[in-house]
Amino acid sequence: MIRILDVMIAKSFLRIFMLFVLGAPLLFVVGDVVENVDRYFDRGLTLGEVALAYVFILPEFISWSFPIAALIAAVFTVHSMTQHLEVMAAKAGGISFHRLMAPLLAMGLLLTGGGLLLNEIVPLAKRRSGQILRSEQPGRQWRADFVFKADDERTLTVRRLTVVPPNLRQVVMEVPVTATGGAAEHVQAREAHYDSIRGWNFVDGYLRVLPDSQAVLTFYFDSLRARGFGEHPTSLLEQPVDEDEMTVAEIDRMATNITNSGGDASRLLVKKQQRKAIAVATLVIVLFGGPLATSSRRGGNAYGIGVALGSTILYLILFRLAGAAGTAGTASPLLAAWLPNGIFLVCGLILLKRVRT
């Protein structure tokens, strides 16, 4: 009996969840297309290229939908069972409401794992989408005639970069005082080679030391290792437009570089933690939405829609406010990302305790 009931509850939840999680991304796509379609066509993109770009961006829209879909599914599943007296019948048979929540929590835990896995795909898929919309060549292993500014403010002017083998040709590096801690430096070399352990090694060039009040010192070198500059060759290619296109490893590397150069990496660290928090919110929101939907004294579908919509808006407001606090440095990135989940978790536990079992 209890197993049949578990299967029934899980099927009802998954049916509503899948309906929303597949439908909501289409609304996101339509809204984004309407806002940006003129700009895409002005760049000379074809309809097929735009459509392909949105195929790659779908994983991000789906990941956004997970917590909202879970909340709607939990609210409608429990409220429907309450309205049809199925919860009362289960209690009369000796099955508590806490036990009825077990399959919903199991689904929430399973979907949380799926959300965490999806988060690993989203940055790569969004980067590919961005490359199409920006008319970039994906997978290109070279770059010519560019300027690169590192996180410690040093600037590279490069005639040509190749990733395989890792090599720079006709390179000039301007190193400011903030990076050396002493005098500014100017390095000009015929080429530079990259080693994963030692970093960049400049070959056949000149080093000029530029003290504030003394004569410029010029040295010729056969080989010169660039202290403090260890950017991976792939990092010197065109960078993603924003941190949403970066993997966790890339965010960690950039955050480390910014911190080592005296900058504030809070925004990146908040973004990294929020990716995990959004996935875990799927489980938290199920725990919150289930007990919230147990009242049978209110309207049917209208009540369910109102509860789901109001809770979603509240969560998004908390998510934005906490994220802004973390970015501004008034809260730690960890606290800023996980605070909304913590608040909803506490409220969910209180609601669950107050439900008559």
C-alpha positions in Angstrom: 0.0 0.0 0.0 2.6 2.5 1.0 4.8 1.7 -2.0 1.8 2.2 -4.4 1.2 5.6 -2.7 4.9 6.6 -3.0 4.8 5.8 -6.8 1.6 7.7 -7.2 3.0 10.8 -5.5 6.3 10.6 -7.3 4.5 10.3 -10.7 2.3 13.2 -10.0 5.2 15.4 -9.0 7.4 14.4 -12.0 4.5 14.9 -14.4 4.0 18.5 -13.3 7.8 19.1 -12.9 8.6 17.9 -16.5 5.7 19.9 -17.9 7.1 23.1 -16.5 10.8 22.5 -16.8 10.3 21.8 -20.6 7.9 24.6 -21.1 9.5 27.5 -19.2 12.8 27.5 -21.2 10.8 28.1 -24.3 9.4 31.3 -22.7 12.9 32.4 -21.8 14.0 31.8 -25.4 11.1 33.8 -26.8 11.8 36.7 -24.5 15.5 36.7 -25.2 14.9 36.5 -29.0 12.4 39.3 -29.0 14.9 41.5 -27.1 18.0 40.7 -29.2 17.0 39.5 -32.6 17.6 42.8 -34.4 21.2 42.9 -33.0 21.9 39.4 -34.2 20.7 40.0 -37.7 22.7 43.3 -37.8 25.8 41.2 -37.3 25.0 39.2 -40.4 23.9 36.0 -38.5 21.6 33.7 -40.3 18.4 32.3 -38.9 20.0 28.9 -38.6 22.9 30.3 -36.7 20.7 32.0 -34.2 18.6 28.9 -33.8 21.7 26.8 -33.1 22.9 29.3 -30.6 19.7 29.0 -28.7 19.9 25.2 -28.7 23.2 25.6 -26.9 21.8 28.1 -24.4 18.9 25.8 -23.4 20.8 24.0 -20.6 21.1 27.3 -18.8 17.4 28.1 -19.1 16.6 24.5 -18.0 18.8 24.9 -14.9 17.1 28.2 -14.1 13.7 26.3 -14.2 14.6 23.5 -11.8 13.8 25.2 -8.5 10.7 27.0 -9.9 9.4 23.7 -11.5 10.1 21.8 -8.2 8.1 24.4 -6.2 5.2 24.3 -8.6 5.2 20.5 -8.7 5.4 20.2 -4.9 2.6 22.7 -4.3 0.2 21.3 -6.9 0.9 17.7 -5.9 0.3 18.3 -2.2 -2.6 20.7 -2.6 -4.4 18.4 -5.0 -4.1 15.5 -2.6 -5.4 17.8 0.2 -8.3 19.0 -1.8 -9.3 15.5 -2.7 -9.0 14.3 0.9 -6.2 11.9 -0.1 -4.0 13.3 2.7 -6.8 12.8 5.2 -7.3 9.2 4.0 -3.6 8.5 4.3 -3.6 9.8 7.9 -6.6 7.7 8.7 -4.7 4.7 7.5 -1.8 5.5 9.8 0.4 7.2 7.3 1.7 10.6 8.6 2.2 13.6 6.4 5.9 13.4 7.1 5.9 10.0 5.5 3.9 11.3 2.5 6.7 13.9 1.9 9.3 11.1 1.6 8.8 10.5 -2.2 8.8 14.3 -2.8 12.1 14.7 -0.9 13.6 11.8 -2.8 12.6 13.4 -6.1 14.1 16.7 -4.8 17.3 15.0 -3.9 17.5 13.2 -7.3 16.8 16.5 -9.2 19.4 18.3 -7.1 22.0 15.8 -8.3 20.8 16.4 -11.9 21.0 20.1 -11.4 24.6 19.9 -10.1 25.6 17.8 -13.2 23.8 20.2 -15.5 25.8 23.1 -14.0 29.0 21.5 -15.4 27.5 21.6 -18.9 26.0 25.0 -18.8 29.2 27.2 -19.0 30.6 25.2 -21.9 27.2 25.2 -23.8 26.8 28.9 -23.1 30.3 29.7 -24.3 29.5 27.8 -27.6 26.3 29.8 -27.9 28.2 33.1 -27.3 30.8 32.1 -29.9 28.1 31.7 -32.5 26.3 34.9 -31.6 29.6 36.8 -31.6 30.7 35.2 -34.9 33.8 33.7 -33.3 35.7 30.6 -34.6 35.3 27.9 -32.0 38.3 25.7 -31.2 40.8 28.1 -32.8 44.3 27.5 -31.4 45.9 30.8 -32.5 45.5 34.5 -32.2 47.3 37.4 -34.0 48.0 41.1 -33.4 46.3 41.5 -30.0 46.8 43.2 -26.6 46.1 41.3 -23.4 45.8 42.8 -20.0 46.5 40.5 -17.0 44.8 40.8 -13.7 47.9 42.4 -12.1 47.7 45.2 -14.7 50.6 44.1 -16.8 50.0 44.4 -20.5 51.1 42.2 -23.4 51.3 43.2 -27.0 51.7 40.1 -29.2 52.2 39.6 -32.9 51.0 36.0 -32.9 50.0 33.3 -30.3 49.9 29.6 -30.9 48.5 27.3 -28.3 50.1 24.1 -29.7 53.0 24.4 -29.3 52.6 27.2 -26.7 54.4 30.1 -28.2 54.4 33.9 -28.5 56.1 35.8 -31.3 57.2 39.4 -31.3 56.0 40.1 -27.8 56.2 43.2 -25.7 55.3 43.2 -22.0 54.7 46.3 -19.9 55.0 45.6 -16.2 53.7 48.4 -13.9 55.0 49.2 -10.5 52.0 47.6 -8.9 53.1 44.2 -10.3 56.8 44.4 -9.4 56.6 46.2 -6.1 59.6 48.4 -7.3 60.4 49.9 -10.6 58.3 49.5 -13.8 59.7 47.2 -16.4 59.5 46.9 -20.2 60.3 43.6 -21.8 60.6 43.2 -25.6 61.4 39.7 -27.0 61.5 37.9 -30.3 59.5 35.1 -28.9 58.4 33.4 -25.6 57.8 29.7 -24.8 55.5 28.3 -22.1 56.2 25.6 -19.6 53.5 24.3 -17.3 55.9 24.4 -14.3 58.1 27.5 -14.9 55.6 29.6 -16.9 56.6 31.9 -19.7 60.2 32.1 -20.8 61.1 35.1 -23.0 63.9 34.6 -25.6 66.2 37.0 -27.3 65.2 40.5 -26.2 65.7 43.5 -24.0 64.7 44.3 -20.4 64.3 47.9 -19.5 64.0 48.9 -15.8 62.2 52.3 -15.4 62.9 53.7 -11.9 61.1 57.0 -11.1 64.1 59.2 -10.5 67.1 57.4 -12.0 68.4 56.6 -15.4 66.7 53.8 -17.4 68.6 50.5 -17.1 68.7 48.4 -20.3 69.7 44.7 -20.4 70.0 42.3 -23.3 69.0 38.7 -22.5 69.1 35.4 -24.3 66.5 34.0 -21.9 64.3 35.6 -19.3 61.7 34.0 -17.1 58.7 36.2 -16.4 58.2 36.3 -12.7 54.6 36.4 -11.6 53.2 35.8 -15.0 51.9 32.3 -15.5 48.8 32.7 -17.7 48.0 29.5 -19.5 48.2 29.9 -23.3 44.5 29.2 -23.7 43.8 32.1 -21.3 45.4 34.4 -23.9 42.8 33.5 -26.5 39.6 35.5 -26.6 38.1 35.3 -23.1 34.4 34.6 -22.4 32.2 37.7 -22.3 31.3 37.1 -18.7 31.8 34.7 -15.9 28.6 32.7 -16.8 30.7 31.2 -19.7 33.5 30.1 -17.3 33.9 26.7 -15.8 34.5 26.4 -12.0 38.2 25.8 -12.6 38.4 28.9 -14.8 36.6 31.0 -12.1 39.0 29.6 -9.4 42.0 30.5 -11.5 40.8 34.0 -12.3 39.8 34.6 -8.7 43.2 33.5 -7.5 44.9 35.9 -10.0 42.7 38.8 -8.9 43.3 38.1 -5.2 47.1 37.7 -5.7 47.2 41.1 -7.5 45.4 42.8 -4.6 42.0 42.9 -6.3 38.5 41.9 -5.1 37.3 38.6 -6.4 34.0 38.6 -4.5 31.8 38.8 -7.6 33.4 35.7 -9.1 33.3 33.7 -5.8 29.6 34.6 -5.3 28.8 33.5 -8.8 30.6 30.2 -8.2 28.7 29.5 -5.0 25.4 30.6 -6.5 25.6 27.9 -9.2 25.7 25.2 -6.5 23.0 27.0 -4.4 20.5 27.1 -7.3 20.9 23.4 -7.8 20.4 22.6 -4.1 17.5 25.0 -4.0 15.5 22.3 -5.8 15.5 20.1 -2.7 15.0 23.0 -0.3 12.1 24.4 -2.2 10.3 21.0 -2.2 10.6 20.9 1.6 9.2 24.4 1.8 6.4 24.1 -0.8 5.0 20.8 0.4 3.8 21.8 3.9 2.8 25.2 2.5 0.2 23.6 0.3 -1.6 21.5 2.9 -4.5 24.0 3.6 -7.8 22.7 2.2 -9.7 25.9 3.3 -8.5 27.9 0.3 -9.2 27.9 -3.4 -7.9 25.2 -5.7 -5.6 25.9 -8.6 -5.7 29.7 -8.0 -4.3 29.1 -4.5 -1.6 26.8 -5.8 -0.5 29.3 -8.5 -0.5 32.1 -5.9 1.6 30.2 -3.4 4.1 29.1 -6.1 4.3 32.6 -7.7 4.7 34.4 -4.4 7.3 32.0 -3.1 9.3 32.2 -6.3 9.3 36.0 -6.3 10.4 36.0 -2.6 13.2 33.6 -3.3 14.4 35.6 -6.3 14.4 38.8 -4.3 16.4 37.2 -1.5 18.8 35.7 -4.1 19.4 39.0 -5.8 19.8 41.0 -2.5 22.2 38.4 -0.9 24.2 38.2 -4.2 24.5 42.0 -4.3 25.7 42.0 -0.6 28.3 39.4 -1.4 29.6 41.3 -4.5 29.8 44.5 -2.5 31.8 42.7 0.2 29.3 43.2 3.0 28.8 39.5 3.3 31.1 36.6 2.5 30.5 34.9 -0.9 29.5 31.6 0.9 26.9 33.3 3.1 25.6 35.5 0.3 25.0 32.5 -2.0 23.5 30.2 0.5 21.5 32.6 2.7 18.2 32.3 0.6 18.4 28.5 0.8 19.0 28.7 4.6 16.0 31.0 5.1 13.7 28.8 3.0 15.1 25.6 4.7 14.3 27.0 8.2 10.9 28.1 7.1 10.2 24.7 5.5 11.2 22.8 8.6 9.0 25.1 10.7 6.0 24.6 8.4 6.7 20.8 8.3 6.7 20.7 12.1 3.4 22.6 12.3 1.5 20.3 9.9 -0.8 17.9 11.7 0.5 14.4 11.2 
